[in-house]
């Protein structure tokens, strides 16, 4: 699994001109799922995301986690995170999981985040044409990959 973590002061997802998710203060996660991803990847990524200390404390230092800052999350499925641009100019998405694999893992990841945080998590609609708006706070943007745990 690959995720782009963006600290936001606000974010929303719109489908067919209808806002389906919106948050203030929290994280917008763009999640790419690839073949071979498992529940183990979900568990590792969930703990990392919820406990990342990227929110400011009273002194203005990034010392607090999402949990400590009482922030919210929106998770948007983003198969293009697994694009390969090695050959030619047209990206290949062969590494991205097919919907029959990705949809259940996406749902399990959202469920794990909700359980960890004890509150609902906003989502996009898997496979839909979505408009994602955000105000990146900081800006703080972090890339994580469960196959390369750095």
N, C-alpha and C positions, 0 to 999 in steps of 0.2 A: 504494500500500500504506500502510496505517495500522497502527501498532503502539503498544501500551501496554507500556512497559518497566518492570518492577518488580524492584528489588533485593530479594532474599529471603534469609533465613537458612535457610529450608526451604520446599519446595513439592511438591505431588503432584497427580496427575490419576487419578481413579477412574472406571471405567465398569462398570456392572452389579456393583457392590460389589467389584470387583477393581482394585487399584492397578496402573496400566499404566506410570506414570512417576513418579519421585520424585528430588529433589535436595536437597542441603544447599548453602549458600553459592553463590549465583549469580543468574541472572535468570529470571524468568517472563515470557514474551512472549505477549501476546494479539495475534494477527495478523489484520487484516481486509484482504481482497483485493477490489479492485474492477475492473470492466471497464476495459480499457486498460492495466492493469499489465503490465510486461514484465520481461525478464531484466535490463535496465538498472536497474529499481527494486530488484530483488533484490541486485544488486551493490552499489549505494549503501547500502542498508539493512544488509546484512551487514557491510560495513566500519564503518559507524557504530556498530552494536550491539556488535561485538567490541572496538572501540577507545574506547567511551565511558569516560571517567575518572570513575567514580562509586563506586569501591571505595576504602576507606581505606588510606593508606600507614602507615608506622611511627609517624608523628606524629599519626595520626587525621584527616588531611586527605584529602578525596576527590580522589586523584591517580592512582589505579591503574585500569587497565582490567580487563575480565573475564579477558583473557589473562594479565595480570600477576598477578592474584589466584588463578589456576588454578580459576576458578569454572566452574559448569555451567549449562546452559540447558534449559528446557522451553518448547516452542512450542505454543500452543493456537490453533486456528483460531477466529476470532470475527467472523462476518459482521455481527453487530449493531453493530460499530464504525462501519459506514457507514449507520447509521440516520438517516433524515431525519425530523425532528419539526416541520417547518415548518407543515404543515396538520393540523389535528385533533389527536387524542390517541393515535391508533394509528400507531406508527412505520412508515415506508416503507423497505423494504430494496432498492429498485430499483437503487441504485448498487452494491450488492454483486455480485460476479461469481457467475455460475451455477457449480455444481459442476464441470461439464466444463471450465471455464476455471480455476477456483480450485484444484482438487485438484492438477493438475500444477505450478502455481506454488507452492503450499504445499510440495510435495515438493522442488521445486528450491531453495526458500529454506532448508529444513532441511538439504539436501545441501550448500549453499554454506556454511552455518554449520559443519557438520561438517568440511568441508575446511579452512576458515579456522582452526578451533580444533584440528584434528587429533584429535578424539575424538567419540564419539557424542553426539547431542542427543536429549533426551527429547521426546515428542510426546503429544498427545491423539489421538483418533480422529476424523477429519473427519466431521462430520455427526452424531456420536453425542451422546447426552445424557450430559454429563460433569459430575462434581463436581470442582471445582478448589479446592484448599486451599493457603493460603500464609501465611507470616509475613513481612510486608513489613518489611524491615530499614531503619530510618532514621526515618520511612518515606522511601523514594526511589521516586518514580513519574514517568516521563517519557513524553510523547506525541510521536511522530514520524510524519510523513506525507511520502511521497516526492513528492507533488504540491505540497508547501509546505515546501521544505527550509530551515528556519530553524535 
